[in-house]
Amino acid sequence: MGQLNRITQQADVMGGKACIRGMRVTVGMVVGQIGAGHSVDEILIDYPYLEREDVMQALRYAAWRTEEREVVLSTA
């Protein structure tokens, strides 16, 4: 997976959700826009402070998170 240096998480920003460069734009919002049928170019027009790499990293981050597996550990 490529570097995710534009994805940040801070407890005091958007409740600790993954955001783009510390802004109040969450990864979930970006992915939701793509899921709703908006193109990357449309997102960049609607959110002019975002850059194409912001959107691409949000998608890579979301894909990575969906591949995580929770492993239940036995208790002694």
Backbone as a chain_set.jsonl record, in Angstrom:
{"seq": "MGQLNRITQQADVMGGKACIRGMRVTVGMVVGQIGAGHSVDEILIDYPYLEREDVMQALRYAAWRTEEREVVLSTA", "coords": {"N": [[0.848, -1.177, 0.0], [0.467, 2.241, -0.703], [1.955, 5.254, 0.656], [0.263, 6.973, 3.264], [0.183, 9.783, 3.94], [-1.485, 11.955, 4.034], [-3.717, 11.426, 5.439], [-5.204, 11.938, 8.483], [-5.695, 11.586, 12.018], [-7.202, 12.936, 14.736], [-8.138, 13.416, 18.037], [-9.6, 15.703, 18.696], [-10.649, 16.637, 16.341], [-13.321, 16.283, 14.326], [-14.306, 14.245, 15.957], [-12.307, 12.331, 16.123], [-12.336, 10.868, 13.809], [-11.002, 9.582, 10.699], [-9.43, 11.969, 8.754], [-8.832, 14.362, 6.099], [-5.759, 15.722, 5.818], [-5.906, 16.988, 8.385], [-8.089, 18.63, 8.205], [-11.594, 19.397, 8.422], [-12.784, 17.425, 6.865], [-13.867, 14.35, 6.253], [-12.612, 11.015, 5.64], [-14.685, 9.249, 5.2], [-16.681, 10.962, 4.172], [-15.589, 11.669, 1.696], [-15.37, 9.147, 0.437], [-18.046, 8.46, 0.485], [-19.075, 10.352, -1.314], [-17.945, 9.462, -3.714], [-19.164, 6.955, -3.82], [-21.774, 7.778, -4.191], [-21.776, 8.395, -6.788], [-20.382, 10.581, -7.715], [-17.716, 12.081, -9.491], [-14.111, 12.188, -9.202], [-13.195, 14.631, -10.149], [-15.529, 16.2, -9.86], [-15.756, 16.237, -7.07], [-13.459, 17.66, -6.446], [-14.118, 20.13, -7.494], [-16.33, 20.814, -5.918], [-15.117, 20.922, -3.432], [-12.793, 22.91, -3.222], [-10.427, 23.189, -1.78], [-9.355, 20.713, -1.502], [-7.071, 18.319, -2.87], [-6.245, 16.288, -5.716], [-4.664, 14.077, -4.901], [-5.416, 13.903, -2.234], [-8.0, 12.831, -2.377], [-7.44, 10.38, -3.626], [-5.819, 9.156, -1.696], [-7.661, 8.953, 0.374], [-9.41, 7.059, -0.686], [-7.645, 4.862, -0.91], [-7.035, 4.493, 1.802], [-9.575, 3.821, 2.832], [-10.027, 1.413, 1.455], [-7.945, -0.126, 2.496], [-8.739, -0.234, 5.207], [-11.066, -1.755, 5.028], [-10.082, -4.229, 4.553], [-9.024, -5.094, 6.896], [-8.81, -7.463, 9.526], [-10.446, -8.766, 12.306], [-9.151, -10.417, 15.01], [-10.012, -12.735, 17.335], [-8.815, -13.151, 20.49], [-7.971, -15.754, 22.697], [-8.968, -15.966, 26.105], [-7.199, -16.372, 29.115]], "CA": [[0.0, 0.0, 0.0], [1.224, 3.475, -0.763], [2.004, 6.08, 1.85], [-0.977, 7.694, 3.577], [0.613, 10.935, 4.721], [-2.512, 13.002, 4.028], [-4.813, 10.981, 6.292], [-4.875, 12.247, 9.866], [-6.71, 11.322, 13.038], [-6.98, 13.719, 15.95], [-9.319, 13.29, 18.893], [-10.364, 16.954, 18.733], [-11.117, 16.996, 14.995], [-14.366, 15.374, 13.821], [-14.469, 13.11, 16.863], [-11.263, 11.326, 15.934], [-12.475, 10.157, 12.524], [-9.935, 9.812, 9.727], [-9.689, 13.191, 7.994], [-7.865, 14.771, 5.093], [-4.812, 16.759, 6.227], [-6.323, 17.708, 9.583], [-9.269, 19.458, 7.939], [-12.863, 18.785, 8.823], [-13.282, 16.635, 5.73], [-13.548, 12.978, 6.629], [-12.458, 9.996, 4.601], [-16.036, 8.743, 4.928], [-17.385, 11.903, 3.305], [-15.023, 11.545, 0.35], [-15.773, 7.842, -0.099], [-19.487, 8.549, 0.259], [-19.301, 11.099, -2.546], [-17.633, 8.545, -4.82], [-20.231, 5.953, -3.827], [-23.002, 8.405, -4.691], [-21.66, 8.588, -8.225], [-19.624, 11.779, -8.07], [-16.36, 11.822, -9.973], [-13.052, 12.883, -8.474], [-13.203, 16.021, -10.612], [-16.668, 16.88, -9.236], [-15.408, 16.455, -5.661], [-12.462, 18.737, -6.399], [-14.829, 21.391, -7.76], [-17.151, 21.103, -4.746], [-14.225, 21.149, -2.291], [-11.597, 23.413, -3.909], [-9.246, 23.093, -0.914], [-8.821, 19.354, -1.63], [-6.248, 18.011, -4.035], [-6.504, 14.954, -6.256], [-4.007, 13.066, -4.068], [-6.232, 13.749, -1.034], [-9.085, 11.907, -2.707], [-6.868, 9.062, -3.897], [-5.396, 8.563, -0.433], [-8.875, 8.598, 1.107], [-9.878, 5.787, -1.248], [-6.699, 3.809, -0.506], [-7.222, 4.269, 3.229], [-10.833, 3.088, 3.015], [-9.821, 0.05, 0.965], [-7.098, -0.793, 3.482], [-9.522, -0.494, 6.413], [-12.036, -2.826, 4.804], [-9.352, -5.497, 4.519], [-8.6, -5.475, 8.232], [-9.514, -8.593, 10.147], [-10.395, -8.793, 13.756], [-8.806, -11.736, 15.501], [-10.417, -12.893, 18.727], [-7.807, -13.846, 21.268], [-8.537, -16.499, 23.818], [-8.623, -15.453, 27.423], [-6.668, -17.439, 29.966]], "C": [[0.889, 1.234, 0.0], [1.139, 4.248, 0.538], [0.694, 6.84, 2.027], [-0.658, 8.909, 4.439], [-0.397, 12.076, 4.745], [-3.708, 12.635, 4.904], [-4.391, 11.19, 7.742], [-6.032, 11.853, 10.779], [-6.311, 12.074, 14.297], [-8.265, 13.681, 16.763], [-10.199, 14.539, 18.864], [-10.837, 17.44, 17.367], [-12.079, 15.913, 14.512], [-14.461, 14.094, 14.658], [-13.458, 11.995, 16.676], [-11.392, 10.511, 14.661], [-11.287, 10.48, 11.617], [-10.325, 10.986, 8.826], [-8.582, 13.422, 6.969], [-7.051, 15.933, 5.649], [-5.274, 17.609, 7.403], [-7.526, 18.611, 9.393], [-10.518, 18.713, 8.41], [-13.559, 18.138, 7.63], [-12.874, 15.204, 6.017], [-13.356, 12.085, 5.406], [-13.833, 9.468, 4.211], [-16.834, 9.65, 4.015], [-16.903, 11.759, 1.866], [-15.478, 10.238, -0.292], [-17.277, 7.825, -0.38], [-19.834, 9.293, -1.019], [-19.024, 10.23, -3.78], [-18.744, 7.502, -4.953], [-21.546, 6.489, -4.364], [-22.923, 8.723, -6.178], [-20.911, 9.837, -8.658], [-18.221, 11.39, -8.518], [-15.358, 12.567, -9.088], [-13.046, 14.35, -8.871], [-14.358, 16.81, -9.995], [-16.383, 17.181, -7.766], [-14.425, 17.611, -5.546], [-13.085, 20.096, -6.693], [-15.636, 21.795, -6.535], [-16.317, 21.464, -3.515], [-12.88, 21.634, -2.836], [-10.318, 23.369, -3.067], [-8.677, 21.68, -0.877], [-7.986, 19.245, -2.897], [-6.531, 16.579, -4.47], [-5.881, 13.866, -5.376], [-4.737, 12.873, -2.742], [-7.326, 12.707, -1.26], [-8.536, 10.494, -2.917], [-6.418, 8.39, -2.601], [-6.598, 8.188, 0.428], [-9.416, 7.258, 0.613], [-8.954, 4.638, -0.86], [-6.85, 3.476, 0.973], [-8.49, 3.449, 3.485], [-10.702, 1.636, 2.557], [-8.99, -0.748, 1.959], [-7.893, -1.151, 4.725], [-10.527, -1.618, 6.217], [-11.38, -4.194, 4.75], [-8.873, -5.943, 5.894], [-9.446, -6.637, 8.744], [-9.37, -8.494, 11.643], [-10.148, -10.223, 14.189], [-9.174, -11.793, 16.975], [-9.354, -13.711, 19.437], [-8.483, -14.584, 22.414], [-8.104, -15.879, 25.124], [-8.196, -16.611, 28.312], [-7.414, -17.554, 31.254]], "O": [[1.942, 1.253, 0.637], [0.337, 3.924, 1.415], [0.092, 7.294, 1.053], [-1.178, 9.042, 5.547], [-0.17, 13.076, 5.426], [-4.612, 13.449, 5.089], [-3.355, 10.686, 8.177], [-7.188, 11.796, 10.36], [-5.228, 11.874, 14.847], [-9.353, 13.89, 16.227], [-11.419, 14.437, 18.994], [-11.371, 18.544, 17.254], [-11.685, 14.763, 14.315], [-14.669, 13.004, 14.126], [-13.721, 10.846, 17.029], [-10.636, 9.562, 14.454], [-10.651, 11.525, 11.758], [-11.397, 10.997, 8.221], [-7.544, 12.76, 6.982], [-7.595, 17.004, 5.92], [-5.056, 18.821, 7.415], [-7.941, 19.291, 10.331], [-10.463, 17.532, 8.75], [-14.764, 18.293, 7.428], [-11.688, 14.875, 6.025], [-13.857, 12.356, 4.315], [-14.112, 9.263, 3.03], [-17.589, 9.168, 3.17], [-17.705, 11.732, 0.932], [-15.921, 10.23, -1.441], [-17.723, 7.242, -1.369], [-20.768, 8.919, -1.728], [-19.771, 10.262, -4.758], [-19.203, 7.205, -6.056], [-22.343, 5.74, -4.928], [-23.87, 9.25, -6.762], [-20.818, 10.119, -9.853], [-17.62, 10.466, -7.969], [-15.726, 13.462, -8.327], [-12.907, 15.222, -8.013], [-14.181, 17.976, -9.641], [-16.727, 18.255, -7.272], [-14.546, 18.446, -4.65], [-12.613, 21.112, -6.183], [-15.639, 22.963, -6.145], [-16.766, 22.225, -2.658], [-11.928, 20.857, -2.906], [-9.224, 23.502, -3.617], [-7.621, 21.462, -0.283], [-8.179, 19.987, -3.86], [-7.001, 15.761, -3.679], [-6.513, 12.837, -5.134], [-4.686, 11.782, -2.173], [-7.541, 11.821, -0.434], [-9.116, 9.523, -2.431], [-6.612, 7.187, -2.427], [-6.547, 7.189, 1.145], [-9.832, 6.421, 1.414], [-9.427, 3.554, -0.518], [-6.799, 2.307, 1.356], [-8.472, 2.496, 4.264], [-11.218, 0.732, 3.213], [-9.29, -1.909, 2.235], [-7.746, -2.253, 5.253], [-10.809, -2.361, 7.157], [-12.057, -5.213, 4.887], [-8.368, -7.056, 6.041], [-10.63, -6.761, 8.43], [-8.303, -8.176, 12.168], [-10.863, -11.136, 13.776], [-8.695, -10.984, 17.77], [-9.036, -14.828, 19.029], [-9.44, -14.095, 23.016], [-7.007, -15.333, 25.235], [-8.774, -17.697, 28.258], [-7.09, -18.406, 32.081]]}, "num_chains": 1, "name": "protein.A"}
